[in-house]
Amino acid sequence: MFAIDIQDQILDRLNTLIVVLNKRGSIEYVSKSAQHLLGYNPHDLLGNAWWEIIRFSKPEGEEVKRKILSSFDNTSITSQSFEHKLRTSVGGVKWIHWNVSYLNEEQLIGIGYDITENKNSERRLIETNKRLSEQNKDITDSIYYAQRIQKTILQRQEQLKEMFSDSFLLYKPKDIVSGDYYWFYEDDEFKYVATVDCTGHGVPGAMMSMVANAMFKEVFINRKISNPADILYALDEELLKSINVNQETVAYDGMDVSLIRVAKTTNELAFAGAFRSLLIVRNGEVMEINGSRYPIGFYSGIDKVFETQYVQLKTNDCIYLFTDGFTDQFGGEKNKKLKKSNFKELLSTIYEMDLEEQEAFLVYSFNNWKQDISQTDDVLVIGVKI
């Protein structure tokens, strides 16, 4: 008797049921743990009561019974494993995982383990994943809508080709929307091209690009400033006004800008950069013109100096404006940044190609460098040939 009591205590602690049924489907034994697990007296579950009392429907009980008794008809099946739910005495649900095997030629024994908590955890996980999936879809849909809005402010590559027939625009956002922005403008005397790298990428960067678009329109169209350095000063002024209006705290957002102006009659290039440089390839030699070491936007306690630099362009000179996304991309055998030196080397090898071929080669080189590594930042490279 003592050994049986110990056995029952162990079964209770293990949340385990033991059930014995005969070939007629009648239950001959139910362990005392049924009282703890299901709330029923084991004696009340003997015979056919097991299939009727603890099932949520009579057809369900009959179906489970037929499935188990099929073991007697197929001697090659020595055991069955399955899980299903049982009804407790108070109307609750217990999920049990069963292992049913031969006890002898007339009887089967079923050992059931309470997996209710696992099932509940699985259900909660499914519900959580479903909720997160719905939230993710809502966010993604919103970002795609933001992308459509951003596309309305971005100029088309055809506009660049109208200014420079041999040119390319390599624009590759890291995420759906981009913090990189570009600007083309033309008046009676000059052609202007600018690349802008706004603080951040994704949605924050895209919001800053909207600010940049408004600033460029104000400076070029309304204020009609033409000198590149003066344009940077004006952009700096406009940005500080835009992001700090009605704010108690100072915003630290900014932009890196590379800006060129090409005279239509003389092909004289005027350049000014805010934390960005300009590359010119002439006869395979790469010249770098460095911009000022100040960004557009907040820069604590420093009087910024922007300078216009001039270069007399020659036929077949290739000019490249770019943000840092291409050169900062991680990849290669040692998973390091591509770096500007390698970017210059790429440009020196492709300068004789037409600009569309150069773009294709740069895209190939970029993808070959990063391989399976995720894109580090937004990528923007503009190339024009004189």
DRENGU-786365 format. One record per residue (C-alpha): x, y, z; residue in one letter. Coordinates in nm, 4 decimals, always signed. Example, Ala and Ser with C-alpha at 12.3 -4.5 7.8 and 13.67 -1.06 7.14 Angstrom:
// residues 2
(filum (+1.2300,-0.4500,+0.7800),"a");
(filum (+1.3670,-0.1060,+0.7140),"s");
//
This chain:
// residues 386
(filum (+0.0000,+0.0000,+0.0000),"m");
(filum (+0.2837,+0.2374,+0.0874),"f");
(filum (+0.4478,+0.1783,-0.2528),"a");
(filum (+0.1193,+0.2540,-0.4316),"i");
(filum (+0.0768,+0.5799,-0.2389),"d");
(filum (+0.4291,+0.6847,-0.3326),"i");
(filum (+0.3546,+0.6007,-0.6969),"q");
(filum (+0.0404,+0.8145,-0.6925),"d");
(filum (+0.2302,+1.1063,-0.5399),"q");
(filum (+0.4970,+1.0805,-0.8082),"i");
(filum (+0.2334,+1.0768,-1.0836),"l");
(filum (+0.0679,+1.3839,-0.9308),"d");
(filum (+0.3958,+1.5713,-0.9138),"r");
(filum (+0.4808,+1.4766,-1.2728),"l");
(filum (+0.1351,+1.5782,-1.3969),"n");
(filum (+0.1062,+1.2325,-1.5519),"t");
(filum (-0.1976,+1.0155,-1.6172),"l");
(filum (-0.2024,+0.6351,-1.6603),"i");
(filum (-0.5003,+0.4745,-1.8290),"v");
(filum (-0.5549,+0.1071,-1.9179),"v");
(filum (-0.8199,+0.0047,-2.1735),"l");
(filum (-0.9227,-0.3301,-2.3160),"n");
(filum (-1.0003,-0.4423,-2.6697),"k");
(filum (-1.3641,-0.3394,-2.6314),"r");
(filum (-1.2572,+0.0185,-2.5586),"g");
(filum (-1.3631,-0.0009,-2.1961),"s");
(filum (-1.1406,+0.1740,-1.9440),"i");
(filum (-1.0241,-0.0660,-1.6726),"e");
(filum (-0.7870,+0.1580,-1.4764),"y");
(filum (-0.7337,+0.5325,-1.4272),"v");
(filum (-0.4550,+0.6543,-1.2016),"s");
(filum (-0.5397,+0.8653,-0.8970),"k");
(filum (-0.3587,+1.1590,-1.0605),"s");
(filum (-0.6812,+1.2169,-1.2586),"a");
(filum (-0.8200,+1.3783,-0.9432),"q");
(filum (-0.5335,+1.6289,-0.9343),"h");
(filum (-0.5117,+1.6900,-1.3088),"l");
(filum (-0.8775,+1.6804,-1.4129),"l");
(filum (-1.0759,+1.7084,-1.0897),"g");
(filum (-1.2552,+1.3754,-1.1344),"y");
(filum (-1.2612,+1.0724,-0.9094),"n");
(filum (-1.0791,+0.8005,-1.1084),"p");
(filum (-1.3594,+0.5494,-1.0357),"h");
(filum (-1.6091,+0.7788,-1.2106),"d");
(filum (-1.4069,+0.7571,-1.5318),"l");
(filum (-1.4009,+0.3792,-1.5689),"l");
(filum (-1.5853,+0.1926,-1.8425),"g");
(filum (-1.7173,+0.4152,-2.1203),"n");
(filum (-1.7381,+0.7216,-1.8954),"a");
(filum (-1.3809,+0.8170,-1.9902),"w");
(filum (-1.4924,+0.8811,-2.3468),"w");
(filum (-1.8048,+1.0728,-2.2495),"e");
(filum (-1.7298,+1.2788,-1.9393),"i");
(filum (-1.3978,+1.4382,-2.0194),"i");
(filum (-1.4610,+1.5011,-2.3904),"r");
(filum (-1.6043,+1.8222,-2.5247),"f");
(filum (-1.8336,+1.6235,-2.7536),"s");
(filum (-1.9442,+1.2599,-2.7852),"k");
(filum (-1.8269,+1.2286,-3.1526),"p");
(filum (-1.4849,+1.3513,-3.0476),"e");
(filum (-1.4607,+1.0803,-2.7805),"g");
(filum (-1.5684,+0.8087,-3.0245),"e");
(filum (-1.3139,+0.9259,-3.2824),"e");
(filum (-1.0276,+0.9128,-3.0307),"v");
(filum (-1.1413,+0.5671,-2.9158),"k");
(filum (-1.1427,+0.4310,-3.2741),"r");
(filum (-0.7980,+0.5737,-3.3359),"k");
(filum (-0.6511,+0.4041,-3.0292),"i");
(filum (-0.8255,+0.0685,-3.0803),"l");
(filum (-0.6878,+0.0509,-3.4347),"s");
(filum (-0.3640,-0.0640,-3.2728),"s");
(filum (-0.5251,-0.4035,-3.2077),"f");
(filum (-0.6035,-0.4432,-3.5792),"d");
(filum (-0.2535,-0.3572,-3.6981),"n");
(filum (+0.0060,-0.5579,-3.5123),"t");
(filum (+0.2894,-0.3695,-3.6838),"s");
(filum (+0.1929,-0.0618,-3.4809),"i");
(filum (+0.3382,-0.1134,-3.1348),"t");
(filum (+0.2733,+0.2369,-3.0020),"s");
(filum (+0.0960,+0.5607,-3.0832),"q");
(filum (+0.1749,+0.9178,-2.9859),"s");
(filum (-0.0726,+1.2016,-3.0113),"f");
(filum (-0.2063,+1.4956,-2.8174),"e");
(filum (-0.5555,+1.6268,-2.7551),"h");
(filum (-0.7536,+1.8317,-2.5067),"k");
(filum (-0.9639,+1.7017,-2.2143),"l");
(filum (-1.2357,+1.8784,-2.0199),"r");
(filum (-1.1805,+1.9262,-1.6469),"t");
(filum (-1.4544,+1.8919,-1.3871),"s");
(filum (-1.4972,+2.2728,-1.3797),"v");
(filum (-1.5147,+2.3091,-1.7572),"g");
(filum (-1.1520,+2.4000,-1.8104),"g");
(filum (-0.9119,+2.2574,-2.0674),"v");
(filum (-0.6146,+2.0290,-2.0178),"k");
(filum (-0.3913,+1.9361,-2.3110),"w");
(filum (-0.2429,+1.5880,-2.2746),"i");
(filum (+0.0316,+1.4261,-2.4803),"h");
(filum (-0.0278,+1.0510,-2.4934),"w");
(filum (+0.1995,+0.7557,-2.5558),"n");
(filum (-0.0179,+0.4468,-2.6042),"v");
(filum (+0.1404,+0.0997,-2.6293),"s");
(filum (+0.0631,-0.2707,-2.5765),"y");
(filum (+0.0334,-0.3911,-2.2229),"l");
(filum (-0.0650,-0.7413,-2.3377),"n");
(filum (-0.2791,-0.8971,-2.6096),"e");
(filum (-0.5974,-0.7768,-2.4433),"e");
(filum (-0.4963,-0.4397,-2.3073),"q");
(filum (-0.3337,-0.1114,-2.4040),"l");
(filum (-0.1759,+0.1315,-2.1618),"i");
(filum (-0.1763,+0.5056,-2.2160),"g");
(filum (+0.0656,+0.7363,-2.0375),"i");
(filum (-0.0373,+1.1004,-2.0652),"g");
(filum (+0.1694,+1.4095,-1.9863),"y");
(filum (+0.0141,+1.7450,-1.9095),"d");
(filum (+0.1348,+1.9892,-2.1801),"i");
(filum (-0.1274,+2.2560,-2.1126),"t");
(filum (+0.1246,+2.5237,-2.0201),"e");
(filum (+0.3281,+2.4502,-2.3323),"n");
(filum (+0.0126,+2.4713,-2.5442),"k");
(filum (-0.0887,+2.7977,-2.3796),"n");
(filum (+0.2595,+2.9376,-2.4330),"s");
(filum (+0.2464,+2.8253,-2.7959),"e");
(filum (-0.0932,+2.9910,-2.8392),"r");
(filum (+0.0290,+3.3133,-2.6767),"r");
(filum (+0.3349,+3.3066,-2.9000),"l");
(filum (+0.1193,+3.2593,-3.2105),"i");
(filum (-0.1070,+3.5445,-3.1040),"e");
(filum (+0.1917,+3.7669,-3.0269),"t");
(filum (+0.3540,+3.6856,-3.3609),"n");
(filum (+0.0270,+3.7562,-3.5386),"k");
(filum (-0.0070,+4.0895,-3.3611),"r");
(filum (+0.3545,+4.1815,-3.4340),"l");
(filum (+0.3093,+4.0771,-3.7959),"s");
(filum (+0.0045,+4.3026,-3.8259),"e");
(filum (+0.1910,+4.5897,-3.6622),"q");
(filum (+0.4903,+4.5317,-3.8865),"n");
(filum (+0.2646,+4.5363,-4.1925),"k");
(filum (+0.1091,+4.8637,-4.0781),"d");
(filum (+0.4542,+5.0177,-4.0270),"i");
(filum (+0.5852,+4.8834,-4.3576),"t");
(filum (+0.2774,+5.0100,-4.5428),"d");
(filum (+0.3336,+5.3526,-4.3871),"s");
(filum (+0.6997,+5.3510,-4.4914),"i");
(filum (+0.6077,+5.2546,-4.8481),"y");
(filum (+0.3624,+5.5424,-4.8490),"y");
(filum (+0.6442,+5.7667,-4.7261),"a");
(filum (+0.8545,+5.6320,-5.0139),"q");
(filum (+0.5880,+5.7415,-5.2622),"r");
(filum (+0.5881,+6.0866,-5.1065),"i");
(filum (+0.9685,+6.1040,-5.1167),"q");
(filum (+0.9717,+6.0034,-5.4830),"k");
(filum (+0.7540,+6.3038,-5.5640),"t");
(filum (+1.0281,+6.5412,-5.4453),"i");
(filum (+1.3188,+6.3574,-5.6071),"l");
(filum (+1.4092,+6.4718,-5.9538),"q");
(filum (+1.4229,+6.2214,-6.2371),"r");
(filum (+1.7460,+6.0969,-6.3911),"q");
(filum (+1.6230,+6.2323,-6.7254),"e");
(filum (+1.6557,+6.5834,-6.5834),"q");
(filum (+2.0238,+6.5191,-6.5138),"l");
(filum (+2.0702,+6.3859,-6.8681),"k");
(filum (+1.9107,+6.6998,-7.0091),"e");
(filum (+2.1897,+6.8968,-6.8419),"m");
(filum (+2.4707,+6.6458,-6.8992),"f");
(filum (+2.3947,+6.3971,-7.1757),"s");
(filum (+2.6659,+6.1560,-7.0548),"d");
(filum (+2.5831,+6.1074,-6.6865),"s");
(filum (+2.4495,+5.8630,-6.4296),"f");
(filum (+2.2604,+5.8675,-6.1028),"l");
(filum (+2.3317,+5.5741,-5.8699),"l");
(filum (+2.0745,+5.5961,-5.5933),"y");
(filum (+2.0414,+5.2986,-5.3579),"k");
(filum (+1.8574,+5.3535,-5.0266),"p");
(filum (+1.9588,+5.1312,-4.7359),"k");
(filum (+1.5962,+5.0993,-4.6336),"d");
(filum (+1.2753,+5.1686,-4.8209),"i");
(filum (+1.3228,+5.5434,-4.7885),"v");
(filum (+1.6520,+5.7299,-4.7914),"s");
(filum (+1.8356,+6.0042,-4.6068),"g");
(filum (+2.0390,+6.0803,-4.9207),"d");
(filum (+1.9062,+6.3568,-5.1434),"y");
(filum (+2.0156,+6.5126,-5.4704),"y");
(filum (+1.9421,+6.8372,-5.6505),"w");
(filum (+1.9737,+6.9494,-6.0139),"f");
(filum (+1.9194,+7.3070,-6.1273),"y");
(filum (+1.9885,+7.5091,-6.4382),"e");
(filum (+1.9643,+7.8776,-6.5255),"d");
(filum (+2.0819,+8.0821,-6.8217),"d");
(filum (+2.4486,+8.0734,-6.7168),"e");
(filum (+2.5107,+7.7693,-6.5013),"f");
(filum (+2.4297,+7.4060,-6.4337),"k");
(filum (+2.4160,+7.2961,-6.0697),"y");
(filum (+2.4383,+6.9464,-5.9197),"v");
(filum (+2.4387,+6.8623,-5.5484),"a");
(filum (+2.4477,+6.5481,-5.3364),"t");
(filum (+2.3215,+6.5672,-4.9793),"v");
(filum (+2.3682,+6.3184,-4.6951),"d");
(filum (+2.1132,+6.3930,-4.4222),"c");
(filum (+2.1492,+6.2819,-4.0623),"t");
(filum (+2.0364,+5.9211,-4.0304),"g");
(filum (+1.8765,+5.6903,-4.2820),"h");
(filum (+1.5345,+5.5326,-4.3152),"g");
(filum (+1.2394,+5.7394,-4.1973),"v");
(filum (+1.4392,+6.0008,-3.9946),"p");
(filum (+1.6747,+6.0577,-4.2873),"g");
(filum (+1.3833,+6.0766,-4.5306),"a");
(filum (+1.2159,+6.3439,-4.3180),"m");
(filum (+1.5369,+6.5455,-4.3267),"m");
(filum (+1.5486,+6.5047,-4.7051),"s");
(filum (+1.2056,+6.6717,-4.7204),"m");
(filum (+1.3523,+6.9612,-4.5245),"v");
(filum (+1.6491,+6.9697,-4.7644),"a");
(filum (+1.4177,+6.9876,-5.0643),"n");
(filum (+1.2399,+7.2924,-4.9224),"a");
(filum (+1.5742,+7.4564,-4.8384),"m");
(filum (+1.7206,+7.4087,-5.1859),"f");
(filum (+1.4113,+7.5526,-5.3486),"k");
(filum (+1.4259,+7.8532,-5.1197),"e");
(filum (+1.7959,+7.9202,-5.1798),"v");
(filum (+1.8033,+7.8565,-5.5558),"f");
(filum (+1.4614,+7.9681,-5.6730),"i");
(filum (+1.3529,+8.2364,-5.4273),"n");
(filum (+1.6849,+8.3788,-5.3109),"r");
(filum (+1.8622,+8.3124,-5.6454),"k");
(filum (+2.2078,+8.2682,-5.4896),"i");
(filum (+2.4661,+8.1419,-5.7401),"s");
(filum (+2.8057,+8.1187,-5.5687),"n");
(filum (+2.8494,+7.7660,-5.4222),"p");
(filum (+3.0020,+7.8828,-5.0917),"a");
(filum (+2.7259,+8.1414,-5.0468),"d");
(filum (+2.4704,+7.8686,-5.1214),"i");
(filum (+2.6141,+7.6561,-4.8384),"l");
(filum (+2.5993,+7.9504,-4.5981),"y");
(filum (+2.2368,+8.0083,-4.6990),"a");
(filum (+2.1508,+7.6389,-4.6604),"l");
(filum (+2.3088,+7.6416,-4.3153),"d");
(filum (+2.1001,+7.9414,-4.2193),"e");
(filum (+1.7812,+7.7880,-4.3565),"e");
(filum (+1.8377,+7.4560,-4.1791),"l");
(filum (+1.8984,+7.6174,-3.8417),"l");
(filum (+1.5778,+7.8152,-3.8832),"k");
(filum (+1.3781,+7.5142,-4.0002),"s");
(filum (+1.4678,+7.2612,-3.7315),"i");
(filum (+1.4858,+7.4928,-3.4295),"n");
(filum (+1.1670,+7.6918,-3.4764),"v");
(filum (+0.9349,+7.6671,-3.1711),"n");
(filum (+1.1761,+7.4349,-2.9896),"q");
(filum (+1.3078,+7.4730,-2.6367),"e");
(filum (+1.6032,+7.2446,-2.7084),"t");
(filum (+1.8502,+7.2783,-2.9935),"v");
(filum (+1.8296,+7.0112,-3.2659),"a");
(filum (+2.1562,+6.8482,-3.3677),"y");
(filum (+2.0483,+6.7385,-3.7136),"d");
(filum (+2.2623,+6.8217,-4.0121),"g");
(filum (+2.3610,+6.7517,-4.3708),"m");
(filum (+2.6807,+6.6904,-4.5654),"d");
(filum (+2.6700,+6.8580,-4.9040),"v");
(filum (+2.8770,+6.8425,-5.2214),"s");
(filum (+2.7809,+7.1143,-5.4706),"l");
(filum (+2.9139,+7.1994,-5.8168),"i");
(filum (+2.8326,+7.4776,-6.0590),"r");
(filum (+2.9427,+7.4424,-6.4222),"v");
(filum (+2.9482,+7.7471,-6.6506),"a");
(filum (+2.7710,+7.6730,-6.9783),"k");
(filum (+3.0020,+7.8805,-7.1987),"t");
(filum (+3.3440,+7.8136,-7.0434),"t");
(filum (+3.3042,+7.4798,-6.8592),"n");
(filum (+3.4552,+7.6390,-6.5503),"e");
(filum (+3.3623,+7.4360,-6.2437),"l");
(filum (+3.2983,+7.5999,-5.9076),"a");
(filum (+3.2798,+7.3671,-5.6073),"f");
(filum (+3.1952,+7.4027,-5.2423),"a");
(filum (+3.1605,+7.1164,-4.9964),"g");
(filum (+3.0248,+7.0800,-4.6463),"a");
(filum (+3.2093,+6.7791,-4.5069),"f");
(filum (+3.2187,+6.6267,-4.8554),"r");
(filum (+3.4809,+6.6242,-5.1313),"s");
(filum (+3.4670,+6.6128,-5.5108),"l");
(filum (+3.6494,+6.3727,-5.7415),"l");
(filum (+3.7563,+6.4573,-6.0969),"i");
(filum (+3.9135,+6.1951,-6.3216),"v");
(filum (+4.1276,+6.3310,-6.6056),"r");
(filum (+4.3204,+6.0904,-6.8301),"n");
(filum (+4.3002,+5.8205,-6.5637),"g");
(filum (+4.4327,+6.0459,-6.2869),"e");
(filum (+4.2024,+6.1103,-5.9919),"v");
(filum (+4.1982,+6.4609,-5.8453),"m");
(filum (+4.0249,+6.5178,-5.5139),"e");
(filum (+3.9018,+6.8607,-5.4122),"i");
(filum (+3.8273,+6.8711,-5.0420),"n");
(filum (+3.5350,+7.0631,-4.9035),"g");
(filum (+3.5173,+7.2487,-4.5744),"s");
(filum (+3.5327,+7.0514,-4.2515),"r");
(filum (+3.1911,+7.1705,-4.1398),"y");
(filum (+2.8463,+7.0225,-4.2023),"p");
(filum (+2.5278,+7.2091,-4.2762),"i");
(filum (+2.3414,+7.2389,-3.9474),"g");
(filum (+2.4370,+7.2528,-3.5824),"f");
(filum (+2.8081,+7.2667,-3.5004),"y");
(filum (+2.8719,+7.3870,-3.1457),"s");
(filum (+3.0728,+7.7032,-3.0874),"g");
(filum (+3.2395,+7.7198,-3.4305),"i");
(filum (+3.2227,+7.9893,-3.6963),"d");
(filum (+3.1945,+7.7895,-4.0151),"k");
(filum (+3.3945,+7.8743,-4.3248),"v");
(filum (+3.2782,+7.7547,-4.6661),"f");
(filum (+3.4990,+7.8190,-4.9682),"e");
(filum (+3.4340,+7.8136,-5.3414),"t");
(filum (+3.7098,+7.6432,-5.5399),"q");
(filum (+3.7488,+7.6676,-5.9179),"y");
(filum (+3.8680,+7.4176,-6.1774),"v");
(filum (+3.8814,+7.4685,-6.5538),"q");
(filum (+3.7305,+7.1532,-6.6938),"l");
(filum (+3.8508,+6.9835,-7.0108),"k");
(filum (+3.6740,+6.7601,-7.2595),"t");
(filum (+3.6261,+6.4035,-7.1268),"n");
(filum (+3.6788,+6.5052,-6.7648),"d");
(filum (+3.4600,+6.2896,-6.5390),"c");
(filum (+3.3168,+6.4495,-6.2255),"i");
(filum (+3.1852,+6.2469,-5.9313),"y");
(filum (+2.9748,+6.3672,-5.6395),"l");
(filum (+2.8955,+6.1100,-5.3710),"f");
(filum (+2.7807,+6.0531,-5.0161),"t");
(filum (+2.9744,+5.8195,-4.7858),"d");
(filum (+2.7474,+5.5153,-4.8272),"g");
(filum (+2.9547,+5.3593,-5.1078),"f");
(filum (+3.2939,+5.4047,-4.9407),"t");
(filum (+3.1700,+5.3051,-4.5928),"d");
(filum (+3.0200,+4.9749,-4.7062),"q");
(filum (+3.1553,+4.6765,-4.5137),"f");
(filum (+3.2629,+4.3697,-4.7086),"g");
(filum (+3.5571,+4.1954,-4.8677),"g");
(filum (+3.7430,+3.9015,-4.7195),"e");
(filum (+3.8086,+4.0816,-4.3886),"k");
(filum (+3.4693,+4.2532,-4.3576),"n");
(filum (+3.6158,+4.6041,-4.3619),"k");
(filum (+3.5046,+4.9310,-4.5172),"k");
(filum (+3.5619,+4.9707,-4.8885),"l");
(filum (+3.7236,+5.3140,-4.8245),"k");
(filum (+3.7709,+5.6117,-5.0497),"k");
(filum (+4.1097,+5.4914,-5.1785),"s");
(filum (+3.9497,+5.1825,-5.3337),"n");
(filum (+3.6657,+5.3939,-5.4700),"f");
(filum (+3.9188,+5.6200,-5.6419),"k");
(filum (+4.0923,+5.3177,-5.7895),"e");
(filum (+3.7604,+5.1949,-5.9290),"l");
(filum (+3.6968,+5.5323,-6.0915),"l");
(filum (+4.0433,+5.5446,-6.2446),"s");
(filum (+3.9814,+5.2105,-6.4190),"t");
(filum (+3.6411,+5.2968,-6.5679),"i");
(filum (+3.6795,+5.6620,-6.6732),"y");
(filum (+3.6951,+5.5740,-7.0447),"e");
(filum (+3.3590,+5.3948,-7.0354),"m");
(filum (+3.0424,+5.5852,-7.1102),"d");
(filum (+2.8624,+5.6858,-6.7940),"l");
(filum (+2.5862,+5.4242,-6.8099),"e");
(filum (+2.8524,+5.1517,-6.8275),"e");
(filum (+3.0333,+5.3157,-6.5362),"q");
(filum (+2.7154,+5.3025,-6.3272),"e");
(filum (+2.6656,+4.9329,-6.4039),"a");
(filum (+3.0277,+4.8606,-6.3126),"f");
(filum (+2.9974,+5.0499,-5.9827),"l");
(filum (+2.6776,+4.8629,-5.8924),"v");
(filum (+2.8488,+4.5318,-5.9695),"y");
(filum (+3.1588,+4.6291,-5.7674),"s");
(filum (+2.9474,+4.7413,-5.4723),"f");
(filum (+2.7462,+4.4182,-5.4619),"n");
(filum (+3.0575,+4.2063,-5.5135),"n");
(filum (+3.2254,+4.3834,-5.2225),"w");
(filum (+2.9415,+4.3484,-4.9731),"k");
(filum (+2.8319,+3.9961,-5.0799),"q");
(filum (+2.5814,+3.8766,-4.8165),"d");
(filum (+2.6542,+4.1595,-4.5728),"i");
(filum (+2.3645,+4.4014,-4.5290),"s");
(filum (+2.3956,+4.7471,-4.6802),"q");
(filum (+2.5619,+4.9805,-4.4312),"t");
(filum (+2.4120,+5.3142,-4.5357),"d");
(filum (+2.2245,+5.4906,-4.8123),"d");
(filum (+2.4286,+5.5070,-5.1330),"v");
(filum (+2.4342,+5.8009,-5.3732),"l");
(filum (+2.6860,+5.8596,-5.6518),"v");
(filum (+2.6399,+6.1054,-5.9392),"i");
(filum (+2.8775,+6.1046,-6.2362),"g");
(filum (+2.8906,+6.3485,-6.5300),"v");
(filum (+3.1313,+6.3662,-6.8228),"k");
(filum (+3.2264,+6.6908,-6.9967),"i");
//
